[in-house]
Amino acid sequence: MPDVDAFIDAAGAPALFDDVMRIVKPQARVSIIAVYKQDVPVSLGQIMSKEVQIRGASGYTHEDFARVVGHLSSRHASLAGLVTQVYKLDEIGAAFDKAIGAQGTVKVLIDLS
């Protein structure tokens, strides 16, 4: 079984976290940069007994967001391919269900017009 000193989770697969906790050494560092769309159960006892350090990171700064907004404002990028579903306001429950399910979705929008 591997003895891992550091692990970076970029996958966002809930089943992965149990495996990570089995392979990390005591006092290992785990960085989570993935976006999880559902809660992941963790064993606080296992984290405590192994003295594992877990850190989350968004990975984006305010400057990054400003650059993206500037790029999108310049109309050099087409966003049409990113929007996979559009729902009316009265369908907001279905829109959230679709987004949370993350099956065949990239961006789910609510049309407020």
C-alpha positions as CSV (number, residue, x, y, z in Angstrom):
1,M,0.0,0.0,0.0
2,P,1.4,3.4,-0.9
3,D,2.6,5.8,1.8
4,V,1.6,9.2,0.4
5,D,3.0,12.4,2.0
6,A,0.8,14.8,0.0
7,F,-2.3,14.5,-2.2
8,I,-4.1,17.0,-4.4
9,D,-7.7,16.2,-5.2
10,A,-8.6,17.8,-8.5
11,A,-11.2,15.1,-9.4
12,G,-14.1,15.8,-7.1
13,A,-15.1,12.2,-6.9
14,P,-16.8,11.5,-3.6
15,A,-15.7,7.8,-3.5
16,L,-12.1,8.9,-3.9
17,F,-11.8,10.5,-0.4
18,D,-12.0,7.2,1.5
19,D,-9.2,5.8,-0.7
20,V,-7.1,8.9,-0.1
21,M,-7.5,8.5,3.7
22,R,-6.3,4.9,3.4
23,I,-3.1,5.7,1.5
24,V,-1.9,8.8,3.2
25,K,0.8,8.7,5.8
26,P,0.4,10.1,9.2
27,Q,0.8,13.9,9.1
28,A,0.1,13.9,5.4
29,R,-1.2,17.0,3.6
30,V,-4.4,16.8,1.5
31,S,-5.3,19.8,-0.8
32,I,-8.8,19.9,-2.2
33,I,-9.1,22.0,-5.4
34,A,-12.0,20.0,-6.9
35,V,-15.5,21.3,-7.0
36,Y,-17.8,18.8,-5.2
37,K,-21.5,18.9,-6.1
38,Q,-22.6,16.8,-3.1
39,D,-21.5,16.3,0.5
40,V,-18.8,13.8,1.2
41,P,-18.8,11.9,4.5
42,V,-15.5,11.9,6.2
43,S,-14.2,10.2,9.4
44,L,-13.0,12.9,11.7
45,G,-11.6,10.1,13.9
46,Q,-9.3,9.0,11.0
47,I,-8.3,12.6,10.3
48,M,-7.4,13.1,14.0
49,S,-5.6,9.8,14.5
50,K,-3.5,10.3,11.4
51,E,-3.0,14.0,12.1
52,V,-3.9,14.7,8.5
53,Q,-3.9,18.3,7.3
54,I,-6.7,19.1,4.9
55,R,-6.8,22.4,3.0
56,G,-9.3,23.6,0.5
57,A,-8.5,26.2,-2.2
58,S,-10.6,28.0,-4.7
59,G,-7.7,28.6,-7.0
60,Y,-8.9,31.9,-8.3
61,T,-8.1,35.5,-7.3
62,H,-10.1,38.7,-7.7
63,E,-7.6,39.5,-10.5
64,D,-8.4,36.2,-12.3
65,F,-12.2,37.0,-12.2
66,A,-11.5,40.6,-13.5
67,R,-9.5,39.2,-16.4
68,V,-12.3,36.8,-17.3
69,V,-15.0,39.5,-17.1
70,G,-12.8,41.7,-19.3
71,H,-12.3,38.9,-21.8
72,L,-16.0,38.1,-21.9
73,S,-17.0,41.7,-22.2
74,S,-14.8,42.0,-25.3
75,R,-16.9,39.4,-27.0
76,H,-13.9,37.4,-28.1
77,A,-15.3,34.2,-26.5
78,S,-18.6,32.4,-27.4
79,L,-20.5,31.3,-24.3
80,A,-23.2,29.5,-26.2
81,G,-21.5,26.1,-25.8
82,L,-21.2,26.5,-22.0
83,V,-25.0,26.8,-21.5
84,T,-26.4,23.4,-21.6
85,Q,-29.9,24.0,-20.2
86,V,-32.2,27.0,-19.8
87,Y,-35.2,27.0,-17.4
88,K,-37.9,29.5,-16.8
89,L,-38.3,31.0,-13.3
90,D,-41.3,28.9,-12.5
91,E,-39.1,25.8,-13.2
92,I,-36.4,26.7,-10.8
93,G,-36.8,23.5,-8.8
94,A,-36.1,21.4,-11.8
95,A,-33.2,23.6,-12.8
96,F,-31.6,23.1,-9.4
97,D,-32.2,19.3,-9.6
98,K,-30.5,19.2,-13.0
99,A,-27.5,21.3,-11.8
100,I,-27.0,19.3,-8.7
101,G,-27.4,16.0,-10.6
102,A,-24.5,17.1,-12.8
103,Q,-25.5,14.7,-15.6
104,G,-25.1,16.3,-19.1
105,T,-24.7,19.8,-17.7
106,V,-22.1,22.5,-17.9
107,K,-24.1,25.6,-17.0
108,V,-27.8,25.7,-16.1
109,L,-29.4,29.1,-16.4
110,I,-32.6,30.6,-15.2
111,D,-34.3,32.9,-17.7
112,L,-35.7,35.8,-15.8
113,S,-37.3,37.5,-18.8
